[in-house]
């Protein structure tokens, strides 16, 4: 059982794609909580449409104060593992309770299980440069994250699909100051959990679609605006997932050409 907390702002169309991919690819039992925010009534309408028609059980919080709302959600977390997601992620590969998951669960020297990293990740989109996968240790893909190449591999506290042990990550979150998701991740990265190792699969299980941004951080992204996607969503169109499932990617973030289909 995993608790999954998703942060979403002004992206009902992209959140719909994430939820559909999560429902298909997550084979481990999970509970999904969503902390969402709208900057305009059109996005509120988009979220209303999404939550009205989704079949997945969701625990919803309309954000008023990010920190207070987030801490209240954390009070309801009961699972031993906790994962955070942002709303522009797509799951591409099945997540199973397999040997790699079990190795993370029982080896306390492993800080977290990264679903966004894999041997295919050789380019850092956010920094415009190559990133060299580390030398893995043992029979699983574990590595010493402090010694790894900068650009993804030495950055263990991502909120983009990293599975933590619940008690450890919540204890850390309660000791830091933060506002929105970006500030939360930034503050976590300044005070990472102490375990020396990370673990991942041979191939990354998800990808972040870097289509747009909903904050003031100077992050690199594409030019498919959330307003455009919301208009399509409200008109009865959604992102088609099959082309994303089949595409190859060598970075945790990717700009893609989207195809759309009628909402079923």
C-alpha positions as CSV (number, residue, x, y, z in Angstrom):
1,X,0.0,0.0,0.0
2,X,1.3,3.4,-1.0
3,X,-0.1,6.8,-0.2
4,X,0.1,9.1,-3.3
5,X,-0.3,12.9,-2.9
6,X,-0.7,14.9,-6.1
7,X,-0.1,18.6,-6.4
8,X,-2.1,20.3,-9.2
9,X,-2.6,23.9,-10.3
10,X,-4.6,25.0,-13.3
11,X,-4.1,21.7,-15.1
12,X,-7.2,19.6,-15.1
13,X,-6.5,18.2,-18.6
14,X,-3.0,17.1,-17.6
15,X,-4.2,15.8,-14.2
16,X,-6.7,13.7,-16.0
17,X,-3.9,12.1,-18.1
18,X,-1.9,11.5,-15.0
19,X,-4.8,9.8,-13.2
20,X,-5.6,7.6,-16.1
21,X,-2.0,6.5,-16.5
22,X,-1.7,5.9,-12.7
23,X,-4.9,3.8,-12.7
24,X,-3.5,1.6,-15.5
25,X,0.1,1.3,-14.5
26,X,0.1,1.2,-10.7
27,X,-0.3,-2.4,-9.8
28,X,0.5,-1.8,-6.1
29,X,-2.5,-0.9,-4.0
30,X,-2.6,2.9,-3.4
31,X,-4.6,5.7,-1.9
32,X,-4.7,8.9,-3.9
33,X,-5.1,12.4,-2.4
34,X,-5.1,15.6,-4.6
35,X,-4.3,19.1,-3.4
36,X,-5.5,21.3,-6.2
37,X,-5.7,25.1,-6.9
38,X,-7.4,27.2,-9.6
39,X,-6.3,30.7,-10.6
40,X,-9.5,31.3,-12.7
41,X,-13.0,30.0,-12.8
42,X,-12.4,28.3,-16.1
43,X,-9.9,26.0,-14.4
44,X,-12.3,25.4,-11.5
45,X,-14.8,24.3,-14.1
46,X,-12.2,22.0,-15.6
47,X,-11.5,20.4,-12.2
48,X,-15.2,20.0,-11.5
49,X,-15.6,18.2,-14.8
50,X,-12.7,15.9,-14.1
51,X,-13.7,15.0,-10.5
52,X,-17.4,14.5,-11.5
53,X,-16.5,11.9,-14.2
54,X,-13.4,10.1,-12.8
55,X,-14.0,6.5,-11.6
56,X,-11.0,6.4,-9.3
57,X,-11.5,7.0,-5.6
58,X,-9.9,10.3,-4.8
59,X,-9.5,12.4,-1.6
60,X,-9.7,16.0,-2.7
61,X,-8.6,19.2,-1.0
62,X,-9.1,22.6,-2.7
63,X,-6.1,24.6,-1.7
64,X,-6.5,27.6,0.5
65,X,-3.2,27.6,2.3
66,X,-0.7,25.2,0.8
67,X,1.3,24.4,3.9
68,X,-1.7,24.0,6.2
69,X,-3.7,22.0,3.7
70,X,-0.7,19.7,2.9
71,X,0.0,19.0,6.6
72,X,-3.6,18.1,7.1
73,X,-3.4,15.6,4.3
74,X,-0.3,14.1,5.8
75,X,-2.2,13.5,9.1
76,X,-4.4,11.0,7.1
77,X,-1.5,9.0,5.6
78,X,-1.5,5.5,6.9
79,X,0.8,3.6,4.5
80,X,4.4,2.8,5.1
81,X,5.4,4.3,1.8
82,X,4.6,7.8,0.5
83,X,5.0,9.3,-3.0
84,X,4.4,12.8,-4.2
85,X,3.5,13.6,-7.8
86,X,3.0,16.8,-9.8
87,X,0.2,17.0,-12.4
88,X,2.3,16.9,-15.5
89,X,3.6,13.4,-15.0
90,X,2.6,10.3,-17.1
91,X,3.2,6.7,-15.8
92,X,4.6,4.6,-18.7
93,X,5.6,1.3,-17.1
94,X,3.8,-1.0,-14.6
95,X,4.7,-0.5,-10.9
96,X,4.8,-3.9,-9.1
97,X,5.5,-5.1,-5.6
98,X,8.7,-6.8,-7.0
99,X,12.2,-7.5,-5.8
100,X,13.4,-3.9,-6.3
101,X,10.4,-2.5,-4.4
102,X,11.1,-5.0,-1.6
103,X,14.8,-4.1,-1.5
104,X,13.9,-0.5,-0.9
105,X,11.3,-1.5,1.7
106,X,13.7,-3.5,3.8
107,X,17.1,-2.0,3.2
108,X,17.3,1.1,5.5
109,X,20.4,2.3,3.7
110,X,18.3,3.2,0.7
111,X,16.9,6.7,1.0
112,X,14.1,6.3,-1.6
113,X,12.9,4.4,-4.7
114,X,13.0,6.7,-7.8
115,X,10.4,5.9,-10.4
116,X,11.7,8.7,-12.7
117,X,15.3,7.4,-13.0
118,X,16.6,4.5,-14.9
119,X,19.6,3.5,-17.1
120,X,17.9,5.2,-20.0
121,X,18.3,8.6,-18.3
122,X,21.4,10.1,-19.9
123,X,20.3,13.7,-20.5
124,X,19.3,16.4,-18.0
125,X,16.5,18.4,-19.6
126,X,16.4,21.1,-16.9
127,X,20.2,21.8,-17.2
128,X,20.6,21.3,-20.9
129,X,23.4,18.8,-20.5
130,X,24.2,15.1,-20.5
131,X,24.1,13.2,-17.2
132,X,26.0,10.0,-16.6
133,X,24.2,7.2,-14.9
134,X,26.2,6.1,-11.8
135,X,28.0,2.9,-11.1
136,X,25.3,0.7,-9.6
137,X,26.1,-1.5,-6.6
138,X,25.0,-5.0,-5.8
139,X,22.3,-7.1,-7.6
140,X,19.9,-4.2,-7.7
141,X,20.2,-0.7,-9.2
142,X,21.5,1.1,-6.1
143,X,24.0,3.9,-6.0
144,X,25.6,6.4,-3.7
145,X,23.6,9.5,-4.6
146,X,26.2,12.0,-3.1
147,X,28.8,10.7,-5.5
148,X,26.6,10.7,-8.6
149,X,26.6,13.0,-11.6
150,X,24.8,16.2,-11.0
151,X,21.6,16.5,-12.9
152,X,19.0,14.1,-11.6
153,X,21.2,11.4,-10.2
154,X,22.5,13.4,-7.2
155,X,19.0,14.8,-6.4
156,X,17.1,12.4,-4.2
157,X,14.4,14.6,-2.8
158,X,12.3,15.1,-6.0
159,X,8.5,15.3,-5.6
160,X,8.2,13.9,-9.2
161,X,7.6,10.2,-8.5
162,X,10.0,9.3,-5.6
163,X,8.8,6.8,-3.1
164,X,9.9,7.6,0.5
165,X,9.3,5.8,3.8
166,X,6.4,7.6,5.3
167,X,7.7,8.2,8.8
168,X,11.1,9.6,7.6
169,X,9.8,12.0,5.0
170,X,6.9,13.3,7.2
171,X,9.3,13.9,10.1
172,X,11.5,15.9,7.7
173,X,8.7,17.9,6.2
174,X,7.5,19.0,9.7
175,X,10.9,20.5,10.4
176,X,11.2,22.7,7.3
177,X,9.5,25.9,6.1
178,X,7.8,25.9,2.7
179,X,5.1,27.3,0.6
180,X,4.1,25.6,-2.7
181,X,5.4,22.4,-4.2
182,X,8.5,23.9,-5.8
183,X,9.6,25.6,-2.5
184,X,8.8,22.3,-0.7
185,X,11.1,20.4,-3.0
186,X,13.8,23.0,-2.8
187,X,13.8,23.0,1.0
188,X,13.8,19.2,1.1
189,X,16.8,19.2,-1.2
190,X,18.7,21.4,1.2
191,X,18.2,18.9,4.1
192,X,18.0,15.5,2.4
193,X,17.4,12.3,4.4
194,X,20.7,10.8,5.6
195,X,20.6,7.3,4.0
196,X,23.4,7.0,1.5
197,X,21.8,5.0,-1.3
198,X,19.1,5.4,-3.9
199,X,17.5,2.7,-6.0
200,X,15.7,2.6,-9.4
201,X,14.5,0.3,-12.1
202,X,16.4,-0.5,-15.3
203,X,14.0,1.8,-17.2
204,X,12.3,4.9,-15.8
205,X,8.6,4.2,-15.0
206,X,7.3,7.7,-15.7
207,X,8.0,10.9,-17.5
208,X,7.3,14.5,-16.8
209,X,5.7,16.3,-19.7
210,X,7.4,19.7,-19.7
211,X,4.6,21.5,-21.6
212,X,4.2,24.6,-19.5
213,X,4.7,26.0,-16.0
214,X,2.3,27.4,-13.4
215,X,4.8,29.1,-11.1
216,X,7.4,31.9,-11.2
217,X,10.5,29.7,-11.1
218,X,12.7,29.9,-14.3
219,X,12.1,26.3,-15.2
220,X,12.6,25.2,-18.8
221,X,9.4,24.1,-20.6
222,X,7.5,23.9,-23.8
223,X,4.8,26.2,-25.2
224,X,1.5,24.3,-24.9
225,X,-0.3,26.5,-22.4
226,X,-2.5,25.2,-19.6
227,X,-5.2,27.6,-20.9
228,X,-5.2,26.0,-24.3
229,X,-5.3,22.5,-22.8
230,X,-8.2,23.5,-20.5
231,X,-10.2,24.8,-23.4
232,X,-9.8,21.5,-25.2
233,X,-10.7,19.6,-22.0
234,X,-13.9,21.6,-21.5
235,X,-14.8,21.0,-25.2
236,X,-14.7,17.3,-24.6
237,X,-11.1,16.4,-25.6
238,X,-8.4,14.7,-23.6
239,X,-4.7,13.8,-24.0
240,X,-4.2,10.5,-25.8
241,X,-1.9,8.3,-23.8
242,X,-0.9,5.6,-26.2
243,X,1.7,7.7,-28.1
244,X,3.3,8.7,-24.7
245,X,3.4,5.1,-23.5
246,X,5.3,4.0,-26.6
247,X,7.7,6.9,-26.9
248,X,11.4,6.6,-25.9
249,X,12.9,9.3,-23.6
250,X,16.4,9.8,-22.1
251,X,15.5,12.6,-19.6
252,X,13.1,12.8,-16.7
253,X,11.4,15.7,-18.5
254,X,10.3,15.8,-22.1
255,X,8.6,18.1,-24.6
256,X,6.2,16.1,-26.8
257,X,3.6,16.7,-29.5
258,X,0.3,15.8,-28.0
259,X,-2.5,13.9,-29.7
260,X,-6.1,14.3,-28.4
261,X,-9.2,12.1,-28.3
262,X,-12.8,12.4,-27.3
263,X,-13.5,12.0,-23.6
264,X,-15.2,8.7,-23.2
